[in-house]
């Protein structure tokens, strides 16, 4: 799939770039200090964009980001509609007007539990991104104190690289690296506590930040605390000792898609088309998380 061919033409906006999920536009006329970031319904797994998309997914991700932005006490990238062409009606429910920022090349990952790539690194080394951890941690265990495990955002087409805090300071300077770490841990802790009130465990997440070129302030950017950037678990299921690990750690995201692909695809050639029931189940997980968090 050629991503640039999937981005819709929008009146008043010029398509600039497409990632696996998001499409980026700049105004056709005038200064491009404001961007239009559109969350598509595309779903990706194992470095492939899959067919078909998940109808309604982009709107849910955007709504959840906006909900969190309104609750996080920190400047964010959202821009005033007065600063840009009108929001195109066909993408209004899944688009954000964003200030143009100088983005830092660091993915600010915070882990409140150890699973995924972090657990694999811990198994090999006893540490994650240079942070030594106690022996005996099992996959999915909650950590007493969240840890900050940054990653270097690799150029397009390459894989991100987990790095130490010291390496992040070499990339952006100690002052900025410290500010990124402190902001990430604070936001994560506040979000984790709010999610817990709704019966949801925020296991881990990643933040992205930029610098406002006019004011120099640190700005929270991109999506925030969504199902695509975070791992959430159902607390009642997680603490049910009668269930197996896979059931306890079922996340509110596209894990259903990954599980189906592992059974039905050997990861050679193009991936198969997702069945209708997998598409419906995946949307239901995204929708359930949104409802649990915002209506709790």
URPEUR-V826449 format. One record per pair of residues at least 4 apart in sequence whose C-alpha atoms are under 6 Angstrom apart, sorted by the first residue. I is the first residue (numbers start at 1). GAP is how many residues later the second one is. D is the distance in whole Angstrom. If there is no record, write none. Layout:
i:I gap:GAP d:D
i:I gap:GAP d:D
//
This chain:
i:3 gap:15 d:6
i:4 gap:14 d:6
i:12 gap:16 d:5
i:13 gap:12 d:6
i:13 gap:13 d:6
i:13 gap:14 d:5
i:13 gap:15 d:5
i:14 gap:11 d:5
i:14 gap:12 d:5
i:14 gap:13 d:6
i:14 gap:14 d:5
i:15 gap:10 d:4
i:16 gap:8 d:6
i:16 gap:9 d:5
i:17 gap:6 d:6
i:17 gap:7 d:5
i:18 gap:4 d:6
i:18 gap:5 d:4
i:21 gap:19 d:6
i:21 gap:21 d:5
i:22 gap:16 d:6
i:22 gap:17 d:5
i:22 gap:18 d:6
i:23 gap:14 d:6
i:23 gap:15 d:5
i:24 gap:12 d:6
i:24 gap:13 d:5
i:25 gap:10 d:6
i:25 gap:11 d:5
i:26 gap:6 d:6
i:26 gap:9 d:5
i:27 gap:5 d:6
i:33 gap:67 d:5
i:34 gap:64 d:6
i:34 gap:65 d:5
i:34 gap:66 d:6
i:35 gap:62 d:6
i:35 gap:63 d:5
i:36 gap:60 d:6
i:36 gap:61 d:5
i:37 gap:58 d:5
i:37 gap:59 d:5
i:38 gap:56 d:6
i:38 gap:57 d:4
i:39 gap:19 d:5
i:39 gap:55 d:5
i:40 gap:18 d:5
i:41 gap:12 d:5
i:41 gap:13 d:5
i:41 gap:14 d:6
i:41 gap:16 d:5
i:41 gap:17 d:5
i:42 gap:11 d:5
i:43 gap:6 d:6
i:43 gap:7 d:6
i:43 gap:10 d:6
i:44 gap:4 d:5
i:44 gap:5 d:4
i:44 gap:6 d:6
i:51 gap:222 d:5
i:54 gap:225 d:6
i:58 gap:36 d:5
i:59 gap:34 d:5
i:59 gap:35 d:4
i:61 gap:165 d:6
i:62 gap:32 d:5
i:65 gap:158 d:6
i:65 gap:159 d:5
i:75 gap:144 d:5
i:76 gap:143 d:5
i:76 gap:144 d:4
i:76 gap:145 d:6
i:77 gap:21 d:5
i:77 gap:22 d:5
i:77 gap:144 d:5
i:78 gap:19 d:6
i:78 gap:20 d:5
i:79 gap:18 d:5
i:79 gap:19 d:5
i:79 gap:20 d:5
i:88 gap:4 d:6
i:91 gap:4 d:6
i:101 gap:109 d:5
i:101 gap:110 d:6
i:101 gap:111 d:5
i:102 gap:108 d:5
i:102 gap:109 d:5
i:103 gap:107 d:4
i:104 gap:106 d:5
i:105 gap:48 d:5
i:106 gap:45 d:6
i:106 gap:46 d:5
i:106 gap:47 d:6
i:107 gap:43 d:6
i:107 gap:44 d:5
i:107 gap:101 d:6
i:108 gap:42 d:5
i:108 gap:98 d:5
i:108 gap:99 d:5
i:109 gap:39 d:6
i:109 gap:40 d:5
i:109 gap:41 d:5
i:109 gap:96 d:6
i:109 gap:97 d:4
i:110 gap:37 d:6
i:110 gap:38 d:5
i:110 gap:39 d:6
i:110 gap:94 d:6
i:110 gap:95 d:6
i:111 gap:35 d:5
i:111 gap:36 d:5
i:111 gap:93 d:4
i:112 gap:30 d:6
i:112 gap:31 d:5
i:112 gap:34 d:4
i:112 gap:91 d:5
i:112 gap:92 d:6
i:113 gap:27 d:6
i:113 gap:28 d:6
i:113 gap:29 d:4
i:113 gap:30 d:5
i:113 gap:90 d:5
i:114 gap:5 d:5
i:114 gap:26 d:5
i:114 gap:27 d:6
i:115 gap:4 d:5
i:115 gap:24 d:5
i:115 gap:25 d:5
i:118 gap:10 d:6
i:121 gap:7 d:6
i:122 gap:4 d:4
i:122 gap:5 d:5
i:122 gap:6 d:6
i:127 gap:4 d:5
i:127 gap:5 d:4
i:127 gap:6 d:5
i:129 gap:20 d:6
i:129 gap:34 d:5
i:129 gap:35 d:5
i:130 gap:34 d:5
i:150 gap:13 d:6
i:151 gap:10 d:5
i:151 gap:11 d:4
i:151 gap:12 d:5
i:152 gap:8 d:6
i:152 gap:9 d:5
i:153 gap:7 d:5
i:154 gap:4 d:6
i:154 gap:5 d:6
i:154 gap:6 d:5
i:169 gap:4 d:5
i:169 gap:5 d:4
i:169 gap:8 d:5
i:174 gap:4 d:6
i:179 gap:4 d:6
i:184 gap:4 d:6
i:188 gap:4 d:6
i:192 gap:10 d:5
i:195 gap:5 d:5
i:196 gap:4 d:5
i:196 gap:5 d:6
i:198 gap:98 d:5
i:199 gap:36 d:5
i:200 gap:33 d:6
i:200 gap:34 d:5
i:200 gap:35 d:5
i:201 gap:31 d:5
i:201 gap:32 d:5
i:201 gap:34 d:6
i:202 gap:30 d:5
i:203 gap:28 d:5
i:203 gap:29 d:6
i:204 gap:26 d:6
i:204 gap:27 d:5
i:205 gap:24 d:6
i:205 gap:25 d:4
i:206 gap:23 d:6
i:208 gap:13 d:6
i:209 gap:10 d:5
i:209 gap:11 d:5
i:209 gap:12 d:5
i:210 gap:9 d:5
i:211 gap:5 d:6
i:211 gap:6 d:6
i:211 gap:7 d:5
i:211 gap:8 d:6
i:212 gap:4 d:5
i:212 gap:5 d:5
i:225 gap:4 d:6
i:225 gap:5 d:6
i:226 gap:4 d:6
i:227 gap:26 d:5
i:232 gap:19 d:5
i:232 gap:20 d:6
i:233 gap:18 d:5
i:237 gap:11 d:5
i:238 gap:10 d:4
i:252 gap:33 d:5
i:252 gap:34 d:6
i:253 gap:33 d:6
i:254 gap:28 d:6
i:261 gap:4 d:5
i:284 gap:4 d:6
i:290 gap:4 d:6
i:291 gap:4 d:5
i:292 gap:4 d:6
//
